[in-house]
Amino acid sequence: MSVDARHPSCFEFEARLYVVPSWSGHGVAETRRSLGPEAETTTRGGAGSARWAGLGALVGGSFLGGVAATVWRVDSLWALLLIFVLGAGVGAVLAVGTRTIFRDGDAPGDAIVHHPWSSEPLPRVEVPWDVARAAPEDSTGDELVLWSTLTSRYREAREALVAGGGDDDRFTDPREAGARIAEWESAYRTASRDYEPVARLLGFPLP
């Protein structure tokens, strides 16, 4: 009795679970990509730079150290070590600079071809985690859409009624305040009526 990102119609994005409606006409992977990279994936560029710097340092230090030992006939261990460090520094800087140049040069094409999140996010519905935990494993994607929508609408209506009831209406026209409260109550009753079957099915407290 639980559903997670392994469900064929679901995916997780920044610690939230989403379901893709069948009527959207889009796949799960496509919808997931339309939201853009997660916050944690934005650090990958730094990791790539570090790898390039390490490789450049190794190549640069080895090359300059080899030249110093074979061509310049440097036989002092400390001098060779200093030359290796100098070559490593130059190699690291050149490697990172080269990577940056080529990555920046490819950025426009990547944005169009490989990064569809530049367009509007595709339709999806957030699944509250308690709904996901209570939902049967064989739930369809559209069932998750329905249950999540009705649950979220009920909770929002309840919060609006509770929050609105605490407003200070001393300086508000009584008729306007009454109409506003009546609107909240009507929305809550409608949402409660629609949510009750979902609450029974998922084992949640009834409204």
C-alpha positions, 0 to 999 in steps of 0.5 A, spaced: 500 500 500 504 505 497 506 509 491 512 512 489 517 515 483 517 508 481 510 508 479 510 508 471 506 515 471 510 518 477 516 522 478 520 525 484 522 532 483 526 536 489 523 532 494 516 532 491 512 527 488 508 528 481 503 524 477 502 525 469 495 525 467 494 521 461 490 526 458 496 531 457 499 527 451 506 527 454 511 522 457 513 522 464 521 523 462 519 529 458 514 532 463 520 531 468 525 534 464 520 540 462 521 542 470 528 543 469 534 541 473 534 539 480 538 544 485 543 539 486 544 538 479 547 545 478 553 543 482 555 538 477 559 543 473 563 545 479 565 537 479 567 537 472 571 543 473 575 539 478 576 533 474 579 537 468 583 541 473 586 535 476 587 532 469 591 538 467 595 538 473 597 531 472 599 532 464 602 539 465 606 537 471 609 530 468 610 534 461 614 540 465 618 535 469 620 530 464 622 536 460 626 539 466 629 532 467 631 530 460 632 536 456 634 541 461 638 536 465 636 538 472 638 533 477 636 536 484 630 533 487 627 539 490 628 543 483 624 538 479 619 538 485 618 545 484 618 545 476 612 539 477 608 543 481 609 549 477 607 545 471 601 542 474 599 549 476 599 551 469 596 545 466 590 546 471 589 553 469 589 551 461 585 545 462 579 549 466 580 555 461 579 550 455 573 546 458 570 553 459 571 556 452 568 549 449 562 549 454 560 556 453 561 555 445 556 549 446 551 553 450 546 555 446 545 549 442 545 545 448 539 550 451 535 548 445 537 541 443 538 538 450 534 542 455 527 542 454 526 546 461 527 552 457 519 552 455 513 552 459 513 546 464 508 540 462 502 538 465 503 534 472 499 534 479 503 534 485 501 528 489 501 529 497 506 524 500 501 521 505 496 520 499 502 516 496 503 512 502 496 510 502 494 509 495 494 502 493 500 499 489 496 498 483 493 505 482 493 508 476 496 515 474 489 518 473 486 515 480 492 518 483 491 525 479 483 525 482 485 523 489 491 528 489 486 534 486 480 532 491 485 532 497 489 538 496 482 542 494 479 540 501 485 542 505 486 548 501 478 550 502 479 548 510 485 552 511 482 558 507 476 557 512 480 557 518 484 563 516 478 567 514 475 566 520 480 569 524 480 575 520 479 582 524 473 584 521 472 590 525 473 595 519 470 591 514 463 592 511 458 587 515 455 585 508 462 584 505 464 580 511 458 575 511 459 574 503 466 572 504 465 567 509 459 564 506 463 563 500 469 560 504 463 555 507 460 554 500 467 552 497 469 548 504 462 544 503 463 542 496 470 540 497 468 536 503 463 532 499 468 531 494 473 529 498 469 524 503 470 518 498 477 519 497 478 519 505 474 513 506 478 509 500 485 512 503 483 511 510 484 518 512 479 522 517 473 524 514 471 531 514 
